[in-house]
Amino acid sequence: MSDRTLRAAAAVVALAGVGVAGYLTYVHYQPEALICTGGGGCETVQDSSYAELAGIPVALLGLVALLTLLGLLAWDSELARTLAAALALVALGFAAYLVILQAFVIDAWCVWCLVNDVLIVPLLALLTVWRARTHTSG
Amino acid sequence: MPPKPRKPPPRGGSGNRNLLIAAAAAAVVVIGLVAASLLLRGDDSEETSPTTTGQATTLLDGIPQERAILGSPDATVTLIQFEDLQCPVCKRFQEEAFPGIVEEYVQPGRVKLRFVGMAFLGPDSEKALLHVIAAGEQGKLWHLADALYANQGDENSGWVTDELLERLAGELGLDYEKLSTDADGPGALQQANSMAAEAQQREIPGTPWFYVQVGDAEPYEVRPGSFDIEEFRTILDDALSS
């Protein structure tokens, strides 16, 4: 996979994440946009106290992180690659924590949140390879 | 002349060190975020006053109730509310918009409300709905619905217990024996099925969902942009002026 393809793939995954995180941020501030539907626990998760961190919606934090990743992909320097991989690692760690919360504390699954959590796995893989290439290509 | 060999890419050194520093920093940030999430999480609405009846309960006293209808029979405008008693968004509507609607439109006899219960979220929804319908036989459907929202638990956690229903019935002045018998009877089930059929016929995608009916005209769908009372003022004033 060429360097350009790698960046493009990471950008596509990050953009998908931006879409989902953007929607979750929107419904956080406009909760009426969210309705209860059969089999969905999004409203329960979004309504839980864990949906905010110091008054800031967790979805908004995710959105900012993904936009920052896109900025780092555009920047494309060794520092940017290192920061992008580190940011994706942070995102993966926090996403794992959020999944644990849904499974064992909130006891409800938010499908949209899970989509974002899962997207971080390929994103981290792509960004790690991208960062490693910097090093091996001199 | 042999080609000049390319300089091999650097291995180890500052690049790897930077990567290790970044990974360590990422781990520290994750730990910090998790700690912050646990310490600085938002308000947990479910932890507030789980043993009281709803905030709108006193507002409902003195307003005519005929089964699922709340308000004066002479009111020409009806706000039809499709709800699931387990739905947290319905609970939010109940807490934010409902008291204002009752105070400004139902108490003065300008608008009446019609409850259409749905039970698609699970067994607790069904049990709650049947008991709320049964409370309608004692003229307190809206009281029990409000009290159940105030005590809403986690989805399908078994929170609609007999103990909860008995306690709420006592606080609301309902005959619990009759409530329990009526909830298990064919009448409540028939009404619940009728409500489900109406929701299906109108293709209600989720709850809460609203329709407005003016007189005997065909009800029309309304979509408030928020649970701010101003949104409902616009909807109901339009209906009243038509």
Interface residues (C-beta under 8 A of the other chain):
Chain A: Q30 P31 E32 L34 I35 C36 T37 G38 G41 E43 T44 D47 S48 S49 Y50 A51 E52 L53 A54 G55 V58 E78 T82 L83 A85 A86 L87 L89 V90 G93 F94 Y97 I106 D107 A108 R131 T134 H135 T136 S137 G138
Chain B: K7 P9 P10 G15 N16 N18 L19 A22 A23 A25 A26 A27 V29 V30 L33 V34 A36 S37 L40 R41 G42 D43 D44 S45 D84 Q86 C87 P88 V89 C90 R92 F93 F120 L121 D154 E155 S157 P205 G206 T207 P208 W209 P224 G225 S226 F227
